[in-house]
Amino acid sequence: MSVFFKTAFRNLIQNGRRTILIGLTITISCVLLLFSFTLGNGMASQVLAQYRSFQSGDVTVAWNNIMEYEVTDPSRLHFSKYDTQKHEQNIDEIRRLDAYLESHAADIAGYYKALKGDGLLDAGNYASYSIIVGLDQSEAEFLAESNVLRMNSGRLPLGHRYGICISDEAARQGSLQLGDWVVIDSDTASGYVNSLEYQITGIYESSSEYDSVYIYMNSEDFLELYDQPAEYFHSVRIYLKDPGKSDEFAEDLDSYLMEGSGLLRAESISRSGQFYLVIAGYLKSLFTLFVVFILLVIAVGIRSVVRMNLAARMKEFGTMRAIGFKRSHCFFVVFLEILLLAVVFFVFAFGITGFIVYFLRQTGIHVGKGPIAYILGGEYISPVFKLSDTLTGFLIIMCFSLFAPLKPGLELCYQNITHLLSHNPKRVHVLSSLVRSFFRPGKAKQTART
């Protein structure tokens, strides 16, 4: 075995230019493949991070009316709504939930009782549907740290009565600016319409028109606008110290809630976020599929380079056959050459990709505004390295290493020794030659010596 490795290594050293040419091709292929994985990981993790930070948490507690909606509906959690006709039962369930959260505080990193409702922003000459969100200090800080809420100008209306923060898109369309007063209409919990005036204290950055409909105000103003009891909430986002236990925690909490009236239900992000999980996987697969197509084109190029390399070395392989090397030995030497190149330049490509990922994680890849930013959860994508993807990429390159020299290597090995030494190759049908050598080994050896 060591003889074959030494022979392959010697051939690579002696044919330096060809080695570099094939190595550069393999390096480009590996960098493209590995970077596509990291970019796909970045897209997937960002979509899920946005959903987790703003809508679901690791575990979501919502009112039981969400069970009427398909779990694949991306807006399903938004429809969570309590039944005002069951006030006493609602309060009892909220107290039971608080007791559970307090008893499991050791497992919980934090939780937020979200205040959210539908409304209408009326600026006189401009009106638009809006989703009103009530914030307290802790939730506002969390959204800012999660990069969900990025201020363009001004500040959030925390501690400011009748103040709101609107999107830059809403400000542009309504010709609004800091200090302007607008009216917000809403349907209250009691069933009547409430209209109150608010002053714009801040403008936040929106990634697209889809997420520009949110209006933020402090929680006291929200409760007044919707005439909602202070104990009530739209949903609860629970963040665990160990997110990997979200399914187990949600199942236990949901069972606990079902022991009561069942007005509240608990779900893990793997259930409530099925739509976003599918989207995340689809984005990664779509991007990887595109890069794999490019790699197939590059693989054709690698095969052509290997063919030219072997065609120029016919006398060398003829000499090896003449001194006793078998066909399988010669092919094994060819395979080892490509294998050694693939391993060495894969490591080189891994280093290059790591440097690129490290640099881009500092700045992010700008994708701009619009629907793509809304889908990805932001205007920038940060690539993410995963060991499992690196191993997958290595296996793919190893497959290329096997198949790239397969046909040209076999064609060379099944040439007669005299044809190789005279550099006068003949047409060889590889498949039929393999069949004959398998079923009639004696005949094949006789033909090879001719």
Secondary structure per residue as TSV (DSSP state, phi and psi in degrees):
chain	resnum	aa	ss	phi	psi
A	1	M	-	360.0	-40.7
A	2	S	H	-63.0	-30.1
A	3	V	H	-62.3	-42.4
A	4	F	H	-65.4	-41.1
A	5	F	H	-65.7	-42.1
A	6	K	H	-63.6	-41.2
A	7	T	H	-64.2	-45.3
A	8	A	H	-62.8	-43.0
A	9	F	H	-65.5	-41.6
A	10	R	H	-61.7	-42.2
A	11	N	H	-62.6	-38.9
A	12	L	H	-65.4	-39.7
A	13	I	H	-68.7	-43.4
A	14	Q	H	-69.4	-30.6
A	15	N	T	-105.2	64.4
A	16	G	H	-60.5	-43.7
A	17	R	H	-65.6	-44.8
A	18	R	H	-64.2	-38.7
A	19	T	H	-60.8	-45.4
A	20	I	H	-65.1	-39.9
A	21	L	H	-62.4	-48.8
A	22	I	H	-66.3	-39.9
A	23	G	H	-62.4	-41.4
A	24	L	H	-64.1	-39.5
A	25	T	H	-62.8	-44.0
A	26	I	H	-65.1	-39.8
A	27	T	H	-61.3	-46.8
A	28	I	H	-60.6	-42.6
A	29	S	H	-61.2	-45.8
A	30	C	H	-66.0	-42.5
A	31	V	H	-62.4	-44.2
A	32	L	H	-60.6	-44.7
A	33	L	H	-66.4	-49.5
A	34	L	H	-65.0	-40.8
A	35	F	H	-68.6	-34.1
A	36	S	H	-62.8	-38.7
A	37	F	H	-63.5	-46.6
A	38	T	H	-65.1	-37.2
A	39	L	H	-70.1	-40.2
A	40	G	H	-62.9	-40.1
A	41	N	H	-62.5	-40.5
A	42	G	H	-62.7	-43.5
A	43	M	H	-61.7	-48.7
A	44	A	H	-63.4	-46.1
A	45	S	H	-67.3	-33.8
A	46	Q	H	-70.8	-40.0
A	47	V	H	-59.9	-46.8
A	48	L	H	-69.8	-36.4
A	49	A	H	-64.7	-40.3
A	50	Q	H	-63.8	-45.4
A	51	Y	H	-64.5	-43.7
A	52	R	I	-64.0	-41.2
A	53	S	I	-72.4	-36.8
A	54	F	I	-106.4	-24.4
A	55	Q	I	-118.7	-42.7
A	56	S	I	-114.8	-34.7
A	57	G	B	67.9	-167.6
A	58	D	S	-76.5	-32.8
A	59	V	E	-135.7	136.0
A	60	T	E	-113.0	135.4
A	61	V	E	-111.2	122.1
A	62	A	E	-136.4	167.5
A	63	W	E	-73.0	150.6
A	64	N	G	-67.6	-7.8
A	65	N	G	-68.2	-15.9
A	66	I	G	-67.9	-17.8
A	67	M	G	-67.9	-12.8
A	68	E	G	-77.6	-14.5
A	69	Y	S	-104.3	149.0
A	70	E	-	-62.9	140.7
A	71	V	T	-66.3	-19.1
A	72	T	T	-86.4	-1.2
A	73	D	-	-73.5	119.1
A	74	P	T	-66.4	-22.2
A	75	S	T	-99.1	11.1
A	76	R	G	-56.2	-47.0
A	77	L	G	-66.4	-25.5
A	78	H	G	-64.5	-25.3
A	79	F	G	-86.1	3.6
A	80	S	-	-58.7	126.3
A	81	K	-	-153.0	134.9
A	82	Y	-	-84.0	158.5
A	83	D	-	-98.8	112.7
A	84	T	G	-65.5	-18.8
A	85	Q	G	-75.2	-9.5
A	86	K	G	-118.2	46.5
A	87	H	H	-58.4	-49.5
A	88	E	H	-63.2	-40.8
A	89	Q	H	-66.3	-39.0
A	90	N	H	-60.1	-47.4
A	91	I	H	-62.5	-39.9
A	92	D	H	-63.2	-41.8
A	93	E	H	-67.8	-37.6
A	94	I	H	-63.3	-40.8
A	95	R	H	-66.0	-38.3
A	96	R	H	-64.6	-39.7
A	97	L	H	-63.8	-45.0
A	98	D	H	-59.6	-39.6
A	99	A	H	-65.1	-40.3
A	100	Y	H	-65.0	-45.6
A	101	L	H	-63.0	-37.1
A	102	E	H	-68.8	-38.4
A	103	S	H	-73.7	-20.3
A	104	H	T	-110.9	27.4
A	105	A	G	-60.7	-27.7
A	106	A	G	-66.1	-23.9
A	107	D	G	-96.3	-9.4
A	108	I	E	-105.8	126.5
A	109	A	E	-79.3	-29.2
A	110	G	E	171.5	159.7
A	111	Y	E	-148.4	153.5
A	112	Y	E	-134.3	127.9
A	113	K	E	-87.5	104.2
A	114	A	E	-75.4	136.6
A	115	L	E	-110.3	115.5
A	116	K	E	-149.5	139.6
A	117	G	E	-160.3	164.0
A	118	D	E	-82.3	148.4
A	119	G	E	-158.4	-179.8
A	120	L	E	-131.7	123.1
A	121	L	E	-88.2	121.4
A	122	D	E	-121.6	111.0
A	123	A	-	-107.1	18.6
A	124	G	S	90.0	-72.7
A	125	N	S	-93.0	3.4
A	126	Y	-	-149.0	133.4
A	127	A	E	-141.6	142.6
A	128	S	E	-154.8	150.8
A	129	Y	E	-64.5	140.5
A	130	S	E	-140.4	155.2
A	131	I	E	-109.0	116.8
A	132	I	E	-90.6	132.6
A	133	V	E	-124.2	127.6
A	134	G	E	-97.1	129.5
A	135	L	E	-121.6	144.7
A	136	D	-	-106.7	179.4
A	137	Q	H	-61.3	-44.1
A	138	S	H	-66.9	-42.0
A	139	E	H	-69.4	-37.2
A	140	A	H	-61.8	-41.9
A	141	E	H	-65.4	-39.2
A	142	F	H	-63.3	-45.5
A	143	L	H	-64.8	-35.1
A	144	A	H	-69.6	-43.1
A	145	E	H	-66.5	-31.3
A	146	S	T	-81.3	-0.9
A	147	N	T	65.6	18.9
A	148	V	S	-78.1	-36.8
A	149	L	S	-116.6	109.9
A	150	R	-	-118.5	120.5
A	151	M	E	-78.1	137.6
A	152	N	E	-92.6	-47.1
A	153	S	E	-156.6	160.4
A	154	G	E	73.1	-153.6
A	155	R	-	-148.9	165.6
A	156	L	-	-68.5	150.6
A	157	P	-	-81.8	28.2
A	158	L	T	-65.9	128.3
A	159	G	T	78.7	3.9
A	160	H	-	-117.5	110.1
A	161	R	T	-67.5	136.5
A	162	Y	T	58.1	40.8
A	163	G	E	-115.1	149.8
A	164	I	E	-138.4	160.6
A	165	C	E	-121.8	122.8
A	166	I	E	-114.0	170.6
A	167	S	E	-81.0	158.3
A	168	D	H	-63.8	-30.9
A	169	E	H	-68.8	-43.4
A	170	A	H	-64.6	-39.0
A	171	A	H	-64.3	-39.4
A	172	R	H	-67.9	-47.4
A	173	Q	H	-67.4	-34.3
A	174	G	T	-95.2	4.6
A	175	S	T	52.5	46.9
A	176	L	-	-105.1	154.2
A	177	Q	-	-145.1	172.8
A	178	L	T	-57.5	136.6
A	179	G	T	95.7	-15.7
A	180	D	-	-70.8	153.5
A	181	W	E	-107.5	137.0
A	182	V	E	-134.8	167.5
A	183	V	E	-110.3	137.3
A	184	I	E	-117.8	125.2
A	185	D	E	-102.8	142.1
A	186	S	E	-150.7	156.6
A	187	D	E	-90.5	122.8
A	188	T	-	-81.2	170.9
A	189	A	T	-63.5	-25.4
A	190	S	T	-83.1	-9.4
A	191	G	S	104.0	-5.8
A	192	Y	S	-100.5	167.3
A	193	V	E	-91.5	132.6
A	194	N	E	-115.6	135.7
A	195	S	E	-129.6	120.8
A	196	L	E	-131.9	152.2
A	197	E	E	-92.8	141.4
A	198	Y	E	-136.9	150.0
A	199	Q	E	-102.6	137.2
A	200	I	E	-76.5	115.6
A	201	T	E	-105.7	-14.5
A	202	G	E	-157.1	155.2
A	203	I	E	-130.3	124.6
A	204	Y	E	-103.4	161.0
A	205	E	-	-82.8	132.1
A	206	S	-	-112.6	145.4
A	207	S	S	-80.5	-26.0
A	208	S	S	-161.9	177.2
A	209	E	G	-65.6	-24.9
A	210	Y	G	-69.1	-34.8
A	211	D	G	-106.7	19.6
A	212	S	-	-94.3	3.1
A	213	V	-	-89.0	-3.9
A	214	Y	E	-80.0	138.5
A	215	I	E	-125.0	126.6
A	216	Y	E	-104.6	137.0
A	217	M	E	-143.1	170.1
A	218	N	E	-75.1	158.8
A	219	S	H	-63.4	-33.8
A	220	E	H	-62.6	-43.1
A	221	D	H	-66.6	-36.5
A	222	F	H	-62.1	-47.4
A	223	L	H	-61.8	-35.3
A	224	E	H	-71.3	-43.7
A	225	L	H	-61.1	-39.0
A	226	Y	T	-99.9	2.9
A	227	D	T	49.7	49.4
A	228	Q	-	-107.3	134.9
A	229	P	-	-58.8	146.0
A	230	A	T	-62.2	-26.1
A	231	E	T	-75.1	-22.4
A	232	Y	-	-77.9	160.3
A	233	F	-	-152.6	165.9
A	234	H	S	-80.6	-46.9
A	235	S	E	-164.1	171.9
A	236	V	E	-124.9	126.3
A	237	R	E	-99.9	120.9
A	238	I	E	-111.5	127.8
A	239	Y	E	-111.6	125.3
A	240	L	E	-94.8	153.9
A	241	K	S	-67.5	-29.6
A	242	D	S	-122.9	91.1
A	243	P	G	-57.6	-22.4
A	244	G	G	-65.6	-15.4
A	245	K	G	-98.9	17.1
A	246	S	H	-62.9	-40.3
A	247	D	H	-63.2	-45.7
A	248	E	H	-64.4	-44.2
A	249	F	H	-64.5	-44.2
A	250	A	H	-64.3	-40.5
A	251	E	H	-63.8	-42.3
A	252	D	H	-67.4	-42.6
A	253	L	H	-66.5	-40.5
A	254	D	H	-65.2	-39.4
A	255	S	H	-62.4	-40.5
A	256	Y	H	-63.1	-43.7
A	257	L	H	-67.9	-34.2
A	258	M	H	-70.3	-20.4
A	259	E	T	-68.1	-20.6
A	260	G	T	-90.2	-134.4
A	261	S	T	-84.4	-13.5
A	262	G	-	75.5	17.7
A	263	L	-	-74.9	-21.9
A	264	L	E	-114.0	143.3
A	265	R	E	-131.3	151.7
A	266	A	E	-119.1	140.4
A	267	E	E	-140.6	144.7
A	268	S	E	-82.6	165.0
A	269	I	H	-63.9	-26.6
A	270	S	H	-68.2	-22.4
A	271	R	H	-94.4	-53.3
A	272	S	H	-67.5	-25.7
A	273	G	T	-103.4	27.7
A	274	Q	H	-58.2	-40.9
A	275	F	H	-60.1	-44.9
A	276	Y	H	-73.3	-31.0
A	277	L	H	-65.0	-41.2
A	278	V	H	-66.1	-44.2
A	279	I	H	-61.2	-43.4
A	280	A	H	-61.4	-46.4
A	281	G	H	-64.9	-37.7
A	282	Y	H	-65.0	-43.7
A	283	L	H	-61.5	-43.8
A	284	K	H	-65.5	-43.7
A	285	S	H	-65.8	-40.2
A	286	L	H	-64.0	-44.1
A	287	F	H	-68.1	-41.4
A	288	T	H	-65.5	-37.8
A	289	L	H	-61.6	-40.5
A	290	F	H	-62.1	-44.4
A	291	V	H	-68.7	-37.2
A	292	V	H	-61.9	-36.5
A	293	F	H	-60.7	-43.4
A	294	I	H	-62.2	-40.1
A	295	L	H	-64.3	-35.3
A	296	L	H	-63.8	-38.6
A	297	V	H	-64.2	-43.1
A	298	I	H	-65.0	-35.9
A	299	A	H	-61.4	-36.9
A	300	V	H	-62.1	-39.9
A	301	G	H	-64.8	-41.2
A	302	I	H	-61.3	-41.9
A	303	R	H	-62.6	-39.4
A	304	S	H	-65.8	-40.4
A	305	V	H	-65.3	-41.7
A	306	V	H	-62.5	-42.3
A	307	R	H	-59.9	-46.1
A	308	M	H	-64.6	-38.3
A	309	N	H	-62.6	-44.8
A	310	L	H	-71.0	-35.7
A	311	A	H	-63.6	-31.2
A	312	A	T	-80.8	-6.3
A	313	R	T	-119.3	29.6
A	314	M	H	-62.1	-44.7
A	315	K	H	-61.7	-37.3
A	316	E	H	-60.8	-46.0
A	317	F	H	-73.6	-30.1
A	318	G	H	-64.2	-39.1
A	319	T	H	-66.0	-41.3
A	320	M	H	-62.3	-41.4
A	321	R	H	-65.9	-38.0
A	322	A	H	-67.4	-31.2
A	323	I	T	-91.0	6.1
A	324	G	T	118.4	-1.4
A	325	F	-	-69.3	136.0
A	326	K	-	-80.9	168.4
A	327	R	H	-58.3	-45.5
A	328	S	H	-61.4	-35.2
A	329	H	H	-65.1	-44.3
A	330	C	H	-63.9	-43.3
A	331	F	H	-66.0	-36.4
A	332	F	H	-64.3	-36.8
A	333	V	H	-64.1	-43.3
A	334	V	H	-61.2	-45.4
A	335	F	H	-63.7	-41.9
A	336	L	H	-62.8	-36.4
A	337	E	H	-60.2	-48.5
A	338	I	H	-67.8	-36.8
A	339	L	H	-63.3	-46.4
A	340	L	H	-61.2	-42.5
A	341	L	H	-61.7	-43.6
A	342	A	H	-62.8	-43.9
A	343	V	H	-65.4	-48.5
A	344	V	H	-63.0	-47.5
A	345	F	H	-79.8	-19.4
A	346	F	H	-67.2	-43.1
A	347	V	H	-61.5	-41.8
A	348	F	H	-62.0	-45.5
A	349	A	H	-64.6	-35.8
A	350	F	H	-60.6	-42.1
A	351	G	H	-64.5	-42.9
A	352	I	H	-63.0	-46.3
A	353	T	H	-62.9	-40.7
A	354	G	H	-59.9	-41.4
A	355	F	H	-65.2	-42.9
A	356	I	H	-62.9	-45.1
A	357	V	H	-63.4	-42.8
A	358	Y	H	-60.2	-43.3
A	359	F	H	-66.9	-44.6
A	360	L	H	-71.7	-25.0
A	361	R	H	-69.8	-22.8
A	362	Q	H	-75.6	-32.5
A	363	T	H	-111.0	-30.6
A	364	G	-	81.4	160.0
A	365	I	E	-101.7	117.5
A	366	H	E	-75.7	125.8
A	367	V	-	-111.2	-5.4
A	368	G	-	81.7	-178.4
A	369	K	S	-89.7	178.0
A	370	G	S	109.4	-171.1
A	371	P	H	-56.7	-36.8
A	372	I	H	-63.5	-38.3
A	373	A	H	-67.7	-35.7
A	374	Y	H	-67.1	-43.0
A	375	I	H	-63.6	-42.1
A	376	L	H	-83.5	-10.4
A	377	G	T	83.0	19.5
A	378	G	S	166.4	170.3
A	379	E	S	-85.7	-9.0
A	380	Y	E	-127.4	146.2
A	381	I	E	-117.5	133.5
A	382	S	-	-109.6	115.9
A	383	P	-	-63.5	150.0
A	384	V	-	-130.1	124.9
A	385	F	-	-84.8	135.1
A	386	K	-	-131.0	135.0
A	387	L	H	-60.6	-38.4
A	388	S	H	-60.9	-39.0
A	389	D	H	-69.5	-33.7
A	390	T	H	-64.0	-42.2
A	391	L	H	-65.2	-39.2
A	392	T	H	-61.9	-44.8
A	393	G	H	-61.2	-39.0
A	394	F	H	-64.2	-41.6
A	395	L	H	-64.6	-38.9
A	396	I	H	-63.0	-44.7
A	397	I	H	-64.4	-36.0
A	398	M	H	-64.0	-37.8
A	399	C	H	-64.5	-41.5
A	400	F	H	-59.9	-39.4
A	401	S	H	-63.7	-32.1
A	402	L	H	-77.5	-44.2
A	403	F	H	-84.4	-25.4
A	404	A	T	-60.0	-45.7
A	405	P	T	-91.1	4.4
A	406	L	H	-60.2	-62.7
A	407	K	H	-69.9	-50.8
A	408	P	H	-62.7	-33.3
A	409	G	H	-67.8	-41.8
A	410	L	H	-68.8	-37.3
A	411	E	H	-60.9	-39.7
A	412	L	H	-68.4	-42.1
A	413	C	H	-68.5	-27.4
A	414	Y	T	-94.2	10.3
A	415	Q	S	-75.6	149.6
A	416	N	-	-67.0	149.4
A	417	I	H	-59.6	-41.6
A	418	T	H	-63.8	-37.2
A	419	H	H	-68.0	-35.8
A	420	L	H	-67.7	-46.0
A	421	L	H	-66.1	-33.0
A	422	S	T	-87.0	1.0
A	423	H	T	54.9	44.2
A	424	N	-	-129.0	72.2
A	425	P	-	-67.1	147.8
A	426	K	-	-110.7	162.7
A	427	R	-	-68.1	130.3
A	428	V	-	-124.1	130.0
A	429	H	-	-92.7	102.0
A	430	V	H	-60.6	-46.7
A	431	L	H	-63.1	-47.7
A	432	S	H	-65.8	-34.2
A	433	S	H	-66.8	-38.4
A	434	L	H	-65.1	-41.2
A	435	V	H	-64.6	-44.2
A	436	R	H	-64.5	-40.5
A	437	S	H	-68.3	-26.4
A	438	F	H	-78.8	-44.2
A	439	F	H	-90.1	-24.2
A	440	R	-	-133.7	65.8
A	441	P	H	-58.5	-35.7
A	442	G	H	-64.8	-42.6
A	443	K	H	-63.8	-39.3
A	444	A	H	-65.5	-40.1
A	445	K	H	-65.8	-39.0
A	446	Q	H	-63.8	-41.9
A	447	T	H	-64.5	-38.1
A	448	A	H	-65.4	-32.1
A	449	R	H	-81.0	-13.9
A	450	T	-	-66.9	360.0
